């Protein structure tokens, strides 16, 4: 086993270690989601200004 039976890293759901890990993952999720939305909006704006010949060449 990876974690000894008698010495878990987290003893309950309100443990500071668990809350910190969950908070960090939530922040990473929000940053990644924001970056994807910005990237997709920039792509759609660039595609709106591209000529049909440029789009078909891709």
Residue frames as a rotation matrix with the C-alpha (Angstrom) as fourth column:
UNK 1
0.571 0.821 0.000 0.00
0.821 -0.571 0.000 0.00
0.000 0.000 -1.000 0.00
UNK 2
-0.027 -0.578 0.815 1.08
0.519 -0.705 -0.483 3.57
0.854 0.411 0.319 -0.59
UNK 3
-0.117 0.067 0.991 -0.23
-0.666 -0.746 -0.028 5.09
0.737 -0.663 0.132 2.63
UNK 4
-0.923 -0.221 -0.315 0.20
0.067 0.713 -0.698 3.24
0.379 -0.665 -0.644 5.92
UNK 5
-0.118 0.961 -0.248 -3.13
0.583 0.269 0.766 2.18
0.804 -0.054 -0.592 7.41
UNK 6
0.238 0.216 -0.947 -2.48
0.969 -0.120 0.216 3.91
-0.067 -0.969 -0.238 10.71
UNK 7
-0.296 -0.463 -0.835 -1.10
0.412 -0.851 0.326 7.20
-0.862 -0.248 0.442 9.35
UNK 8
0.268 0.437 0.859 -3.30
0.963 -0.084 -0.257 8.71
-0.040 0.896 -0.443 6.62
UNK 9
-0.754 -0.527 0.391 -2.43
0.578 -0.816 0.015 12.13
0.311 0.238 0.920 5.19
UNK 10
-0.579 0.670 0.465 -6.00
-0.571 -0.740 0.354 13.35
0.582 -0.061 0.811 5.75
UNK 11
-0.980 0.192 -0.056 -8.07
0.170 0.654 -0.737 12.23
-0.105 -0.732 -0.674 8.72
UNK 12
-0.090 0.994 -0.054 -11.36
0.652 0.018 -0.758 13.99
-0.753 -0.104 -0.650 7.86
UNK 13
0.189 0.264 0.946 -12.98
0.969 -0.204 -0.137 16.10
0.157 0.943 -0.294 5.14
UNK 14
0.969 0.172 0.179 -12.23
0.144 -0.977 0.159 19.40
0.202 -0.128 -0.971 6.90
UNK 15
0.379 -0.910 -0.168 -8.48
0.743 0.191 0.641 18.79
-0.552 -0.368 0.749 7.07
UNK 16
0.495 -0.230 -0.838 -6.41
-0.303 -0.950 0.081 21.84
-0.814 0.213 -0.540 6.04
UNK 17
-0.636 -0.762 0.124 -4.32
-0.183 0.306 0.934 19.71
-0.750 0.571 -0.334 3.69
UNK 18
-0.430 0.564 0.705 -7.39
0.830 0.555 0.062 18.46
-0.357 0.612 -0.706 1.84
UNK 19
0.624 0.701 -0.346 -9.03
0.534 -0.705 -0.467 21.90
-0.571 0.107 -0.814 1.73
UNK 20
0.111 -0.686 -0.719 -5.81
-0.414 -0.689 0.594 23.43
-0.903 0.232 -0.360 0.40
UNK 21
-0.804 -0.401 0.439 -5.48
0.157 0.569 0.807 20.78
-0.574 0.718 -0.395 -2.29
UNK 22
-0.036 0.883 0.469 -9.11
0.945 0.182 -0.271 21.21
-0.324 0.433 -0.841 -3.34
UNK 23
0.639 0.231 -0.734 -8.72
0.156 -0.973 -0.170 24.99
-0.753 -0.006 -0.658 -3.40
UNK 24
-0.342 -0.859 -0.380 -5.59
-0.372 -0.247 0.895 24.74
-0.863 0.448 -0.235 -5.53
UNK 25
-0.731 0.120 0.672 -7.29
0.564 0.660 0.496 22.41
-0.384 0.741 -0.550 -8.00
UNK 26
0.374 0.927 -0.014 -10.28
0.805 -0.333 -0.491 24.76
-0.460 0.172 -0.871 -8.21
UNK 27
0.391 -0.319 -0.863 -8.02
-0.251 -0.939 0.234 27.74
-0.886 0.126 -0.447 -8.97
UNK 28
-0.726 -0.679 0.105 -6.22
-0.136 0.292 0.947 25.73
-0.674 0.673 -0.304 -11.67
UNK 29
-0.330 0.709 0.623 -9.59
0.873 0.481 -0.085 24.78
-0.360 0.516 -0.777 -13.16
UNK 30
0.645 0.617 -0.452 -10.77
0.447 -0.783 -0.432 28.40
-0.621 0.077 -0.780 -13.28
UNK 31
0.008 -0.731 -0.683 -7.49
-0.455 -0.611 0.648 29.63
-0.890 0.306 -0.338 -14.80
UNK 32
-0.823 -0.330 0.462 -7.54
0.178 0.622 0.762 26.87
-0.539 0.710 -0.454 -17.44
UNK 33
0.019 0.924 0.381 -11.18
0.917 0.135 -0.374 27.49
-0.398 0.357 -0.845 -18.30
UNK 34
0.618 0.160 -0.770 -10.56
0.046 -0.985 -0.167 31.22
-0.785 0.068 -0.616 -18.65
UNK 35
-0.399 -0.855 -0.332 -7.53
-0.409 -0.158 0.899 30.61
-0.821 0.495 -0.286 -20.88
UNK 36
-0.683 0.204 0.701 -9.53
0.602 0.701 0.383 28.28
-0.413 0.684 -0.601 -23.13
UNK 37
0.422 0.906 -0.035 -12.39
0.757 -0.373 -0.536 30.76
-0.499 0.200 -0.844 -23.48
UNK 38
0.381 -0.367 -0.849 -10.00
-0.319 -0.914 0.251 33.59
-0.868 0.175 -0.466 -24.35
UNK 39
-0.697 -0.703 0.142 -8.21
-0.158 0.344 0.926 31.39
-0.700 0.623 -0.350 -26.89
UNK 40
-0.403 0.621 0.672 -11.46
0.843 0.537 0.008 30.29
-0.356 0.570 -0.740 -28.55
UNK 41
0.630 0.639 -0.441 -12.78
0.439 -0.762 -0.476 33.86
-0.641 0.106 -0.761 -28.74
UNK 42
-0.002 -0.711 -0.703 -9.55
-0.484 -0.614 0.623 35.06
-0.875 0.341 -0.343 -30.35
UNK 43
-0.803 -0.274 0.530 -9.72
0.245 0.659 0.711 32.23
-0.544 0.701 -0.462 -32.89
UNK 44
0.048 0.907 0.419 -13.30
0.926 0.116 -0.358 33.07
-0.373 0.405 -0.834 -33.81
UNK 45
0.610 0.110 -0.784 -12.43
-0.009 -0.989 -0.146 36.77
-0.792 0.096 -0.603 -34.22
UNK 46
-0.442 -0.841 -0.312 -9.52
-0.434 -0.103 0.895 35.88
-0.785 0.531 -0.319 -36.50
UNK 47
-0.672 0.254 0.696 -11.70
0.605 0.730 0.318 33.54
-0.427 0.635 -0.644 -38.54
UNK 48
0.427 0.888 -0.170 -14.29
0.641 -0.430 -0.636 36.30
-0.638 0.162 -0.753 -38.99
UNK 49
0.480 -0.312 -0.820 -11.67
-0.449 -0.890 0.076 38.55
-0.754 0.332 -0.567 -40.62
UNK 50
-0.577 -0.722 0.381 -10.13
-0.067 0.507 0.859 35.82
-0.814 0.470 -0.341 -42.79
UNK 51
-0.236 0.462 -0.855 -11.10
-0.963 -0.231 0.142 35.57
-0.132 0.857 0.499 -46.42
UNK 52
0.748 0.587 0.310 -12.85
-0.535 0.810 -0.240 32.39
-0.392 0.014 0.920 -47.66
UNK 53
0.646 -0.582 -0.493 -9.71
-0.283 0.417 -0.864 31.47
0.709 0.698 0.104 -49.65
UNK 54
-0.368 -0.812 0.454 -7.59
-0.747 -0.033 -0.664 31.55
0.554 -0.583 -0.594 -46.47
UNK 55
0.045 0.473 0.880 -10.07
-0.880 0.436 -0.189 29.36
-0.473 -0.765 0.436 -44.62
UNK 56
0.933 0.347 -0.099 -10.22
-0.347 0.790 -0.506 26.74
-0.097 0.506 0.857 -47.39
UNK 57
0.293 -0.908 -0.299 -6.39
-0.494 0.124 -0.861 26.65
0.819 0.400 -0.412 -47.57
UNK 58
-0.382 -0.407 0.830 -6.22
-0.924 0.165 -0.344 25.46
0.003 -0.898 -0.439 -43.96
